[in-house]
C-alpha cells in the first residue's frame, strides 16, 4: 500500500506538476534512483497511462510501422501539406533535421548525393557546421542544362553548408548509347568515380516518377527516349537514373545500360541509404525501392506512409 501511494504521489508530481526527478526526490525524501523506479513501475502497472493529443503522435507511430514493415534503420514522417505544391519544402525540412542530427552524432567521413528539388530544399534548410575532413560526392551524372537543382549545385551547396570538401562528377546522367557508355566507363577517372561513390558512408537521394512532374522526364531523358516506352516496359520510376518496376527491379530497356551511376548492387553496399520523397505521384516508386531493400532510411509524408503500409505492401 505504501508503494502504491508513493507511485501515485511521484507520478502526480512528475506528470501533472512537472517536477524533475531530482525535485521529486527532494520533496519526498527519496533518492533519484528510487523516484525513477517508482515512475517506471507506475507505467508498467497501469497506474499512469500516457496519451498524446498531438496529430504528430500518429506520425511517430507510422515511423515505427514503416521500420517494422520494411526492415528500415529509421523513418521520418512529416505532415502531408494541404497544398501538395509545398511537398518538396516539407520533405526537405524533415530531411534537413534528420541529417543535422545524423551528422552531429555519427560524423560520416563521406556523403554521396543525387539531385532534384527535394535535395535542393534539404540543403537550404540544413544547419551550418564545419566538417573540413568530410567529402561530399556526386553519385550520378547530371542534367546537361544549368539549374540550381542539378548535381553540381547540390554537391557544391551541401559542401558549403558543412564546410566540407566537394567532388563533382562532370558527366551527363545518360550516355548517348550503350556503346558510348562503355567508352566512357572504360576511362580510369570514371571507374574511380563509381568506386568512390559506392564507398561513401551515407547516401542521400530522392526518386523520380514517370509523370510530367518528374525533372528527369522533363529535362533528363535522351531525346530519342519517350517516357511512354519506359512505362510500357514496366517502369514506375527511377533511382540513380535507373528505371525500376514495381518490385524495384531494373526494367529491360536500353536506357538502363546508358546510365552513369553506381549499379544497384554496389549502391546496396552503402551502410546508410536515405531516400526522401513524398506525394501521390511518388507512391509507386517509393514502394518499389522499399520492397527491394534499396533504402535503410525513408523520409516521406503521412499520406504516403499510410499508402506504403497498405497498398504499397501488397
N, C-alpha and C positions, 0 to 999 in steps of 0.2 A: 504493500500500500504506500509505503514511504517513497519507493522508487517511482511509482505511478505519479505521485504528487510532484516529485522532483522533475519528472519528464514533462508534465503539463506546464509547470511553472517556467522551466528553462525554455520550452518551446514557445510559450507566450512571449517571453521577453525577447527571444530571437526573431520570431516570425512576425509578431504584431508590433512590439515596441521598437524593434530594430536595433537592439543592443548587440554588440560584438560578443564573441565567446569569452574574451578576457573580462569584459564588463559584467557579464552574467556570473562568471566565476567569483568576481569580487563581491557582487551583491549577495550571492547565495553561499559564499564561503566554500567554494568548490574549486578544485584545480581545473585548468583549461581542458586537460585531457578528459576529466570526468564530465565536463559540460559537453564535449564533443561526443562522448559515448551516449549520454542522455538524448541528445538531439538525433543521433543515428537510430537509437532504439525506438524513439517516438515515431519516426518514419516507418521503421520496419514493422512495428506493432499496429500501425494504423491510427495511432493517437493523433498524428498530424497527417493531413493529406494535402499535397501540393497541387494546385491547378493554375493554369495560365489563361488569362483573358486576352492576351495579345494575339492578333492574327499571325504574328511571326512564329508563334509556337507550332503552328501546323507546318511551317516551312522546315523547322528543325526536325519534326517527325518525318517529313518527306526525305530529308537528307539521310536519315538513318535507314529508311526503307530502300533508298537508291543504293546505298552502300551494301546492304544485305542482298539485294536482288542481283546486282551486277558485280559483286566482289570488288568494290572500289576501296581505295585507301581513304578517300574523303569525298564529300559532295557539298556544294554550296547552292542553296536555292533562294533566289531573290523573288520578291513580289512581282507578279505579272503586271506591267503598266496598263492602264486603261487605253492609252494611245500606243498602239504597237510600234509606231514610228520611233518611240523612245526606248525600244528594246536594247539597242546597242549601248546606250548610256547606262541602263540599269544593269545589264550583264557586265559591262566594263567596270562599273563602280564595285560590284561584288567581287569581280576578279582581282581588281586592284587591292582591295582589302585583304583577300586571301594571299596574294603574292607578297604584300608588305609583311604579313606575319610569317610566311614561309621563309622568306629571305632573311628576316631578322633572326629566326631560330635556327634554320638549317644551314644558312650561308653557303648555297651551292657554288661550286667553282665555275660552273658554266651553265648557260641557259640558251636553248635553241628556240627560235620563234618563226612564225609564218607571217602572214599579212592579212589585212582586212579591217573593216570598220570597228569590229568588237575589240581587236587588239589595239587599234588607234585610241579608242576611248579608254581602254585599260591604262595605257601608258600615260595618258593625260591626267589620270586621277590617282596615280601612284605617289607615294611619299618619297621625296628625295632623300638619298643616303649616299654613302661613299664606300664603294667596293672596288678599289683600284685593281685588285688581282682577278676580279671576276671577268669572264669572257661572255659576250653576247654574240650569238652566231645566227646567221640565216639558215633555215632548214630547207629552203626551197628557192628555186628561181623566182623571179618576179614578173610583174607586168611590164610590157615594153613601153607603156605610156606613163609619164610622170604623174605622181599622185601622192598625197600625204598618207595614204593607206598602203602604199607599196612597201615591199620588203625592206628596201634600203632605208626608207624613212622610219619604219618601225624599229629596226635594229639601231639606227642612229639615236632615235629619241629615247629608247629604253636605256641604252648605254649612257646617255647624258643624264637621265634621272638617277641612275645608280652610280654615276661616276666610274663606269667600268670600261673595259676595252671592247671595241666592236669589230666584228669580222663580217664584211659584206660578201655576198656571192653574186658576182656580176654575170648573170646568165638569165635567159628567159625561163619561164616556168615550163614551156614546151619547146623541144627542138622541132625543126620543120618536118622531119620524117624520122622513121626508126633508124635509117642509115646515118642521118645527121646526128642523132642521139648517140649512136655507137662511136662516131668520130669524136664527139665532144667528150664523152666519158672515157675515152682512151687516153686523154691527156692527164698527166700526173696531178696537175693542180685541181682538176675536178674530182678525181678519185680521192684526193686528200680532203676535199670539201665534204664529200659524202662520209668518209671515215670520221672526221672531226664532228660533223653534225650528229652522227649516230652515237657519239660517245659523250654527249652532254649529260649533265645530271638531271636536268629538268627541261621539259619542252612545254611550250605554251602555244596552242593552236586553236583556230576555230574550224568549222566545217562549212562547206559550200553546198547549197541545194541545187535543184535543177529547174528553178523558176527564173523569171526575169529579174527577181530581186538579187540574184547572185552576181557579185562583181566578176567572178570567174566567167560566168555565162556572158556577161555584157562586154568584158574587156580582155579576158584571158585566153579564150579558146582560139586556136588557129582558124584562119578564115575558111578553110575547107571543111571544118567540123561543125556540124549542126547539133544543137543540144537534143533535138528530137531523136537522132540516131543513137545517142548515148542512152536515152530513156528506153528506146526500143530494145537495147541490149541489156536492160535491167538496172540501169543506174538510178540510184535515189539521191546521189550527191557525191561530194569528193572530200577526201582528206589528203593533205600534201599534194594536191593536184591529181590524185589517183581516184578514178571513179569507181564506186563500190555499189554492190547490190544490197538488198535489204538485210542480208545476213553479214554484211561487212566484208564480202569477198570482192576482189578486183574483177570488174566485168571483162569479158573477152572483146576488146576493142583496141585497134592500133594506137589510139591516143595514150593508153596506159603504158605503151612501150616508148613513148616520146617524152615522158615527164622527167624533169630534172629535180629529183629529190630522193631521200633515202627510201629504199624499199620497205615494205611493212614489217618484214621480219627483223630488219636492222632497227627500225623505229621502235619495235616492241622491247628492244634491249635498253631503252632509256628508262631509268628507275622510276621517275615521276613524270607522267604524261597528262598534262591538263588540257582538256577540251572545253571551250567556253562557247556556248551558243544558246539561243532561245527563240521562241516564236513558232507558230504552226508550220511555216514553210521549212523549218529545220527538223521537225519531228522525225521524219523517216531516216534521215542521215544520222541524227543523234542516236536513234535506236540501233541502227546498223553498227555504228562504231562501238557502242556499249556491248552489244551482243558478241561482237568479235574480240572483246577484251583489248581494244585499242586505246582505252583511256584508263588511267588509275585515279583520276580526279575529274569530276564534271562540275561545271558552273552553268546553271540554267535558271529558268524562271519556274514559278509554281505550276502554271498550267502545263508546261512542257514536262515537268517532273511527274505530274499525275498521268499524263499520256504515256510516258515511259514505263510507269508502273502498271498500266492497264493494257492498252492496245499494243504498245511497244514491246511488251514482254511476251506476246503471243507468238 
